Amino acid sequence: MKYILDFDGVIFNVQALKEKMAELGIGESFRCKETFEEIALKDPAFDIRALVFSDALLFLNEHAHDCEIVSSYVSISQVHTEPIDVQRAYQEAKILRSGVTEILGSHKVHVVGKSKKEMLRELKVRFDLEGVECVFIDDRKEYIEEASDLGITALLMDKSPTRKSSPFVICSFEELNASV
């Protein structure tokens, strides 16, 4: 089994990052690769690696050979007006600083624009050629739909305490391990 994972909201606690930025007086509209230097200047003790969900970290360490990340650099918030190249650099810097690329290798991290469909299609073709099934996990329904349209098994990661029970919704990597 191969796992295609989203980054924000699945592996990484992006909400906690936003809260940290607010605490430090760094506006959410200041999203560029320099954001992380600004955080480090204002709070040298803060380690962005701590924002990787602990269950995700365990899963990645256990299944590193079988995982790929497909992450969109386009924010769901309309607050961000940065040029596309700045948004992409921000997302790449966030992923790099999280330590995830040290586990998987940078060749297994794919940062894409608004749609994940083309990268998902490429990965599906590769995994089909290898004769391996894959599952895609994301916290946004539109990306689950993109994967499903391609014939990829897709699970919605919903960490909210009020999530609705469903065979296509999981709340943790422990639940993912139990479902596959």
VMD Tcl script that draws the C-alpha trace (Angstrom):
set ca {
  {0.00 0.00 0.00}
  {1.20 3.49 -0.90}
  {-0.01 6.56 1.00}
  {-0.47 9.97 -0.59}
  {-0.80 12.53 2.18}
  {-1.73 16.17 2.34}
  {0.50 18.32 4.55}
  {-1.53 21.12 6.21}
  {-4.17 19.72 8.53}
  {-3.13 16.10 8.02}
  {0.56 16.00 8.92}
  {1.08 19.55 10.16}
  {-0.96 21.63 12.61}
  {-1.31 24.73 10.48}
  {-3.87 26.20 12.89}
  {-1.28 26.16 15.69}
  {1.18 27.92 13.36}
  {-1.40 30.64 12.67}
  {-1.98 31.02 16.41}
  {1.77 31.28 17.04}
  {2.09 33.93 14.35}
  {-0.78 35.91 15.89}
  {0.79 35.59 19.35}
  {4.04 37.02 17.96}
  {2.25 39.83 16.10}
  {3.00 38.39 12.68}
  {-0.01 38.95 10.48}
  {-1.38 36.05 8.50}
  {-1.00 38.18 5.39}
  {2.81 38.00 5.93}
  {3.28 34.61 4.29}
  {6.66 34.21 2.67}
  {9.72 32.10 3.31}
  {11.06 34.88 5.56}
  {8.09 34.33 7.90}
  {10.00 31.54 9.62}
  {13.06 33.72 10.24}
  {10.73 36.32 11.76}
  {9.21 33.67 14.06}
  {12.70 32.52 15.09}
  {13.75 36.12 15.87}
  {10.69 36.77 18.01}
  {10.70 33.37 19.75}
  {14.05 31.56 19.46}
  {12.81 28.67 21.61}
  {9.94 27.85 19.25}
  {10.49 24.73 17.14}
  {8.22 24.41 14.12}
  {8.85 20.65 14.17}
  {6.63 20.50 17.25}
  {3.66 21.34 15.00}
  {3.86 18.01 13.18}
  {1.06 15.91 14.64}
  {2.59 13.19 16.81}
  {0.55 10.40 15.21}
  {1.59 11.64 11.76}
  {5.24 11.63 12.80}
  {4.99 8.04 14.00}
  {3.21 7.03 10.80}
  {5.77 8.73 8.57}
  {8.65 7.11 10.43}
  {7.02 3.70 10.16}
  {5.88 4.02 6.52}
  {8.40 6.46 5.02}
  {9.13 4.17 2.09}
  {5.44 4.09 1.18}
  {4.49 7.77 1.63}
  {4.35 10.75 -0.70}
  {3.10 14.23 0.14}
  {1.01 16.31 -2.24}
  {0.48 19.79 -0.81}
  {-1.17 22.82 -2.33}
  {0.50 26.17 -1.83}
  {-2.74 28.04 -2.54}
  {-4.40 29.10 0.70}
  {-8.09 28.51 1.35}
  {-8.15 31.91 3.02}
  {-8.84 34.89 0.81}
  {-6.56 37.00 3.05}
  {-3.49 36.07 1.06}
  {-2.67 38.16 -1.95}
  {0.98 37.22 -2.37}
  {2.21 36.31 -5.84}
  {2.09 32.58 -6.62}
  {5.89 32.17 -6.42}
  {5.89 33.70 -2.91}
  {3.07 31.37 -1.79}
  {4.92 28.37 -3.20}
  {8.19 29.37 -1.46}
  {6.31 29.77 1.83}
  {4.77 26.29 1.59}
  {8.08 24.70 0.59}
  {9.89 26.44 3.48}
  {7.19 25.31 5.94}
  {7.46 21.69 4.83}
  {11.27 21.78 4.87}
  {11.40 23.31 8.36}
  {8.88 20.78 9.68}
  {11.48 18.02 9.29}
  {9.25 15.88 7.10}
  {11.64 15.94 4.15}
  {14.33 14.49 6.41}
  {12.10 11.45 6.89}
  {10.76 11.05 3.35}
  {13.32 12.80 1.19}
  {12.52 15.89 -0.84}
  {11.78 13.80 -3.97}
  {8.64 12.49 -2.23}
  {7.20 15.94 -1.51}
  {5.18 17.55 -4.27}
  {4.05 21.16 -3.85}
  {1.35 22.01 -6.37}
  {-0.98 24.91 -7.19}
  {-4.70 24.97 -6.52}
  {-5.49 21.53 -7.97}
  {-3.83 18.31 -6.92}
  {-5.41 16.31 -9.73}
  {-2.44 16.16 -12.14}
  {0.03 15.09 -9.45}
  {-2.46 12.54 -8.10}
  {-2.88 11.20 -11.64}
  {0.92 10.88 -12.06}
  {1.27 9.04 -8.77}
  {-1.64 6.73 -9.53}
  {-0.13 5.79 -12.89}
  {3.23 5.09 -11.25}
  {1.70 3.01 -8.46}
  {-0.50 1.11 -10.95}
  {2.64 0.26 -12.98}
  {4.25 -0.99 -9.76}
  {1.12 -3.06 -9.06}
  {0.52 -1.27 -5.77}
  {-2.71 0.16 -4.41}
  {-2.74 3.66 -2.99}
  {-4.84 5.70 -0.62}
  {-5.04 9.48 -0.47}
  {-5.66 11.37 2.78}
  {-6.60 15.06 2.87}
  {-8.56 17.36 5.15}
  {-10.39 19.14 2.33}
  {-13.35 17.63 0.52}
  {-12.53 19.12 -2.89}
  {-9.23 17.23 -2.95}
  {-10.92 14.02 -1.82}
  {-13.26 14.43 -4.79}
  {-10.31 15.01 -7.17}
  {-8.72 11.76 -6.00}
  {-11.97 9.81 -6.13}
  {-12.59 11.03 -9.69}
  {-9.25 9.41 -10.61}
  {-10.22 6.11 -8.99}
  {-7.98 6.60 -5.96}
  {-9.29 5.47 -2.60}
  {-9.60 8.70 -0.63}
  {-10.15 9.35 3.05}
  {-11.02 12.64 4.68}
  {-8.93 13.47 7.75}
  {-11.25 15.26 10.17}
  {-9.64 15.96 13.54}
  {-12.60 17.97 14.83}
  {-14.31 16.61 17.95}
  {-17.70 16.87 16.21}
  {-16.80 14.84 13.14}
  {-19.43 12.60 11.61}
  {-18.71 8.90 11.59}
  {-18.22 7.46 8.12}
  {-16.11 4.75 6.51}
  {-14.49 7.50 4.41}
  {-13.63 9.79 7.32}
  {-10.77 9.23 9.77}
  {-9.55 11.36 12.66}
  {-6.02 10.01 13.15}
  {-3.26 7.92 11.68}
  {-4.08 5.23 14.23}
  {-7.51 5.05 12.62}
  {-5.88 4.92 9.17}
  {-3.72 1.98 10.25}
  {-6.83 0.19 11.49}
  {-8.79 0.85 8.27}
  {-6.27 -0.41 5.68}
}
mol new
graphics top color blue
foreach p $ca { graphics top sphere $p radius 0.5 }
foreach p [lrange $ca 0 end-1] q [lrange $ca 1 end] { graphics top cylinder $p $q radius 0.2 }
display resetview
